[in-house]
Amino acid sequence: MVHAYPPPGRRRLITIFVMAAAVMNVIDTTIANVALPHMQGTTSASREEITWVLTSYIVSAAIFTPLTGWLATRYGRKKLLLVSIVGFTAASGLCGMADTLAQLILFRLLQGVFGSSLLPMSQATLLDINAPENHGQAMAVVGLAAVMGPLLGPLAGGYITDSFSWRWVFYINLPIGAFTFAGLWVFLEETVPDTAARLDWIGFGLLALGLAALQLVLDRGQTLDWFDSTEFCIEVVLALAGFYLFTVHVATTRHAPFVSMTIFRDRNFVIATLLGFALGILIYGAMALIPMMLQTLLFYPTLRVGLVMAPRGLGTLVSTLLVGRLINRIDPRILVSIGLAITGLSMAIMSDLSLAADSRLIILSGIVQGLGASSIFVPLATMTFATLPAASRNEGSALSTLIRNMGASVGIAGMEALTYRNAATVQSRLTETLTPDNPLLRYAMPALRWNSPAALDRLEMSVQRQAMMVSYIDAFWLLFLIGMLAAPCVFLLRRPRRLRSGPRELAELH
């Protein structure tokens, strides 16, 4: 079948505007990270509560991402993208005007709802406007957006917050949204809508219930002291029930299910999607920990946090461009495995931090993580869709983005909870040794006066900082182990025939 692709000039313009929408969406996942302490002060939120600004956006995007496949089929991809851009831009403006934590979380939820379709539909659009032999390069462009977004987000957030205020972290989306809307409205062709397409509302409701309850489990667990809380137990039951009933429903319904089970028969799609979940934990878990650590423990100003984390983009840019050229020459499984190992290694580098460390170690770790993360995304995305039928791309893009977003949500909420809980345990153990008859303490602090409240306050603050640093280091070691354990799992993937074929064979596949 002959496929009419847009001419090169139009294709480049579509790529620019589609990627602008994707980058705007992805950057908003992390651009607020470095501004969290400022938001915390404005909204009078606790340390645990302020992270909801991050996770509320991710979980709402995760809930509505599977819906994008049906929306694109039912109403057309162009119409979906334009409506999403308008809604996302408007929600960004509302976030900038928020005065309370409740308002900020509500508007971030709206951001996630409208932003959920931007990345998967951008990915599906690039696949459709490029010939099969160029899918590797197309996925490299998507990978650049997906990886550069979270890496450049802290730099942009640090500069904007330091130069203006945290509100401009959201206001910056207004001109970008207008630019993207205008470009796609002019240059993007509409897909043929299927007005007969039906939505499985029961399946969508059960999946939304499971995802929302799971996020509450992750966000509220530490505050509620886990299973000692009735509310927490109810949320766990709702999460398990939602996922179980959803699975039963889509497997037994006679009508078109919300998620077609046939898509899970594609081995590469399933395994690659699970590896994307691990990638979400690795990237976003670290991105949530590092800015808070730099500001609260090492006392970095907001702008310096962004500057220290900016070199990650250098590694990302170099690796993404390189991998885009190598993907059809080297087994992509090797590239993904090496990328996971390198990303894990970057966390091992971070485990050498101390309260006296300078920024060189953080910069080195960032460059290494950028190299590793972008080495994963491009070949992994290509293998995810290489054996998937073209008719399943909308649904496949939505599902893979959903799973990766859930990995990001688990990474942020899980690492925050583990770090906070581990810090309390370490502080308790350190405090046990702080006695006047401890010879090591007398040697380290000979001028310490036990009858001085001010001196004891300084000692307590020092112990808290040491405990928190130990807790962060333990979290980095855990992320290192996740990367190392995921790396060999890549070889469970089959190398798709398409990646071994030349341009002529690739064209014949379509």
N, C-alpha and C positions, 0 to 999 in steps of 0.2 A: 504494500500500500504506500503510495506516495504522500508524503507529509509536506505541506506548504509552510516553510519556516519564514519568519519576517526577514526582510533584507538586513544586512549587517549594521547599517546605521541605526535603523529603528530598533534592532535587537540590543544594541549598546545602550540606547536611551532607556528602553524598558528595564534593562539590567540596573542602570543607575538609580532609577526611581524605585524599583522594587527593593533594591538593597538599602536605600535610604529608609524605607518603611521598616525593613527587618532590623537594621542597626538601631533605629529609634526605639523599637520595642525591646531589643536585647539589652541596650545600654541602660534602660530604665530598671532592669533587674538589679544592677549593681551601682548605678550612679549615686543612689541615696546612701550607700554604705558609709562613706566618710562623713556624711552630714548627719548621721544618726545622733551623735552627742548634742548637736545644736537643736535638732528636732526634739530630743528628749527634754532639753531645757525649756523649749517653748511650750510643749504640751504637758509638762510635769509628769512624764511617764517613767516607770522603773526600767531597769536594764532589760528585763525579760519582755516587758510590754512593747518597748520601742522596736524590737526585732519583728513585731507583727507588721510593721510598715513594709518589710521585705517579703515576709512569707505570705501576707494577704494577697499581694500582687501575684506571686508565683502560683498559689493554690487556686485562685480564681481563673488564672490563665489555664491551669491544668484541667480544671473542671470543664471549661468551655472549649478547649482545644479539640476534643473528639467531635464536637458539634460542627466544626468548620467544614469537614468533608461533606456532610449533608447540605449545609448552607450553600457551599460552592456549587454542588450539583443542582440544587433546587432553584437558586436564584441567579447563578452565574458568578464566576470568580472575580470579574472586574467589579461588579456591584458590591460584592462582599468586601473586597479590599477598600473600596472608597468609603463605604459606611464605617468600616473598622477604623480607618484613619481619622475620620471626622470625630467619632466617639472617643478614640484614644486621645486625640489632641484636646478635646473639650474636658475630658477627665483630668488631663495634666494641668490645665488651668485651674480647675477646682482644687486639686492637691496643693497648688501653690497658695491658694487663698485660705486653706484650712487653718483653724485656730485651736482645735482640740484634737486629741488622739483619736477619738471616735470618728470625727469628720475625716481625718487623714486616712484612716484605715478604710472607711467607706469609699472614698474616692479612689484609693489604690485598688480596691476590689473592682471598681468600674474600669479602671485602667486595664486590669488583667482581663476582664471580660472582652473588651473591644480589641485588646492587643493580642488575644489568643490566636487569631487567624493570620497575623502578619507574617510570622516566620514560616509556618507550613505552606501557606499559599504563595509566598515568595519562592520557596523551594520548588513547589509544583510548577509555578510559572516558568522558572528557568529551565526546568527539565523539558517543558513543552515547546519552548521557543528555540531550543538547541538540538541539533542532530545527535543521535546516540554516541557517535565517536567524540563529541565534545562534552559529554556529560561529566567527565572527570574534571575538566576546567570549570564547568558550571558549578559543580559541587565545591570546587576550590573557592569560588566567589562566595557561595553560601557559608562555607567554613570560615572565610575571612570575616564575614559579618557576625556569625555566631560566636566566634572566639575573640575577635577584636573588641566586640561590644563590652563584655564583662571586664576585659583587661584595660580598656581606655576609660570605662565608666568612672573608676576612682579618681583618675587624673582630672577629668572634666568636672566631677563633683567637688574635688578639693579646690580647684581654681575658682569655680563659680561661688562656692560657699564662702571662701576666704575673701573674694573680691566684692561680692554682693551680699547674698544671704542664701540660706538653704532653699528658700522659695523659688529662686531662679533655677534650681536643679530641675524643676518641673516646667517653669515658664519657657525654658529653652526649646521645648518641644513644639511650641506654637508656630514659629516660622518654619521649622522643619516639616511639620505636618502639612502646612499650607503648600509648601514647595512640592512635597510628594504627591498630594492630592491632585494638584494641577497637572503634573507630569503624567501620572497614570490615567487621568481622565482623557488626556489628549492622545496618548500613544498606545495604550494597552487595548487590545481587541477583547471583546466579550466572548466567553465560552457559551456554547449552546446550553441553555438551562433545561432541566428535565422537570417539567411542572407536575409530573406524576409521582415524583420521588416523595416518599413518606418518611416521617421521622418516628422512630420508636421512642415515644415519650417515657414509657415505663423503664426501658433500658437506660435512657439518659438520666432519669431521676434516681435510679438505684446507684449508678456510677457516681453521680454528683454527691449523693448521700455518703457513700464510702470514702470518697476523696476529701470531702469537707470534714467528716468525723476523724479521719486519719490526721489531717492537719491540726485539728484541735488537740488530738492526743499528743502530737509533737510539740505544739506551742504551750499547752497548759500543763503538761505532765510535771515539769520541774516545779512550777508554782504550786500545784495541788499536791505535791509529794506522791505522785504516781498512784499506785493501787490503794493507798490509804484514803483516797478520796472517792466518794460515791459518784461525783460528776465524771471523774476520769474513767471509772469502770463503765459508766453508761456510754461514754464516747467510744471506748474500745469495742463494746458490744455492737454499737451502731456501725462502726467501721467494718467489723468482721461480717455483720449481717448484710450490709450494703454490697460488699464485694462478692459474698457467697450468692446472694439472690441475683445479682447482676450476671454472674457466670451461669447460673442455672437458667436464667431467663433467655440469654442470647443463644444458649445451646439447645433450647427446647421450643422457642417461639416459631410459629408457622409463618409469620409475616417477616418482612425484612428487618433483621435485628439492628440495634444501634451500632454494634460492632460485628461485622461479619466474621464468623469463626474460620472461614476459609483462608483469611489473611494469615492466620497463625500456622497454616500448613507450610508456609514458606520458611524453611529452616533458617536461612540467612537473615530474614527480617526479624524473627524472634530473637535470635542470639545477638544480632547487632543492636537491637533495641534495648536489650538488657545491658549490654556493654555501654550504651548511651546513658543508662541510669547510673552506672558506676562513674562515668565521666561527669555527670551532673554533680555527684557528691564531691568528686575530687576538685572540680573547678570552683563551684559555688560555696562549698564548705570552707575552702581556704580563703576565698574572697570575702566571706563574712567574718572570719576570725581576724585576719591580718589588720585591717584598718582600725578595729576597736582595740586591738593589742597595742598598736603603735601609738594611739592617742591616749589610752588610759594608763599604760605601763611605762612607755618610753617618752611620753609627753611630747610627741610630735605635733606641731600645728597642722591644721587641716590641709593647707597647700602642700606642705612637705610630704604628707602621707601620699597625696596624689602623685607628686614628683618621684617619690621612691618606688611607687608601684608602676609608674609609666613604662620603664624599660621592658616590662612584660610584652608590651606591644611590639618591640623590636624583634624579639624571638618569634612571636606569632607571625609577623609579616614575612620574615625570611623563610620560616618553615612552611607556611601556607603556599607561597609562590613556588617553593621547591617541590613540595609534595604534588602540587597540581601538574608538574611536568613528569614526575616519576611514577605516577599512579598507574599508567598503562605499560610501564616497563618493569616494575618490581611487584612481586606478590603483595597485594594490599594488606594481607594479614600480617606480614612482617612489619609493615609501616605502623599499623595500629598497635601491635605488640610492643614495638620499640617506643612508640609514643606514650603508652601507658606506663612503661617502666621509667621513662624519663620524667614524666609528670610525678610519679611516686618518688623518684630521686629528689626532685625539687622540695618535697616535703621533708625528706631526710636532711637536706641542707638546712632547712628552717629549724630543725630540732637542735642545732648547735647554738641557737640564740641564748642570750642571757640579758639581764638588766643593764649590763655594761656594754653590750654589743653596739657597733655602729651600723650604718645603713648598707654597707657593702655586701653583707651576707644576704640581706633582704633583696637587694638588686640582683645579685647572682641567682638567687632562688627564683625570682620573677622571670628572668631571661630563660632559665632552664624550663620553667613551667610553660612559658609561651611556646618554646620549641616543641615540647612534648604534646601539649593540648592540641595545637593545630595539626600536628602529625597524625592525630587520631581522627579528627572530625571529617576531613575530606575523604579518605579511603573508607571510613566506616559508613558515612552517608552514601557513598557510591555503592558499596556492597549491600546496604540496606534495601535499595531500590532496584538494583541491577537485575534481579530475578523476579521482581514483582510486576504483574501485568499493569499496563498503562491505565486501565480502568480503575485500578485500586490505588492510584497515586494520591488522590485527595485524602482518602481514608488512611493510607499508610503514613503520609506526611503528618497528619493530625495525631495519629497514635504514637509515632516515634517522638514527636515533640512533647506529647503528654508525658510519656515515660521519662524523658530527659528532664522535663520540668519537675516531675515528682522526685527525681534524684536530687535536683537542686534544692527543693524544699526540704527533703530529708537531710541533706547535707547541712543546710543553714540551721534548721531547728535542732537537729540531732547534735551537731557539733557544739552549738551554744549551750544546750542542756548538759552535755557531757562535761564541757569545760567548767561550767558553773558548779556542778556537783563535785567534780574532782577537785576543784580549788578549795571547796569547803573541807573535804577530807584531808587534803595535804596541809591546810592551815591548822586543822585540829592536831595532826601529828607533829607539826613543827612547834606548836604552842606547848606541847607536853614537855619539851626539853628546855623551855625558857624558865629556868629556876636560878636563884642566886648562887647555888652551889655547883652550877655547871662550869667546869674549868674552861671549856672551849668558848663559852659565852663571855667569861671574864677576860679571856685572852683577846677575843675579837672586839669587845666593847668594854675596855677597862674603865672608861669614864661614866659608864651607865649608873645612874642614881635611881635605885628602886623606890625611893620615897618621893620621886618627882613625877607628878601626873603628866607633864609635858613630855618627859623622856619616855615614859611608858606608852604614850600615844604614838610617838615616833617609832618605837619598837614594834608596836602593833601594826602600824602602816607598812613598815618594812616586811614584816611577816606576810601580810596580805599580798603585797606585790610579789614576793618570792613564790608564794603558793599559786598565785595566778599564772606566773610565768611557767612553773612546772606543769600546770594544767594545760597551758597552750602547747607546750612541747609534747606532752602525751597525745594531744589531739593531732599534732602533725605526724607523730609516729603512726597513729591509727590510719591517717590518710595515706601514708607511705605503704602500709600493709595492704590497703584496698587496691592501690595501683599495682603492686607486685602480684597479688592474687588474681587480678583481672587479666594481666598480660598473657599468661599461657592459655586462658580460656578463648582467646581470639582464634586459635587454631581449630576450634570446633566448627568454625565457619567453613563453608565450601567456597573455594575461589570461583566466582561466577564465570561462565564461559565467555560472557560479553567482554570481560576485562582481558581475556587472552586473545581476543580476535582483532583482526585488523579493521580498517575503515569499511572495506567492502562487505565483510561478513557482518559488521555491526549494522550497516544499512539494510541488509537483507532481513535482519531480525525484526525490523519494523516495516 
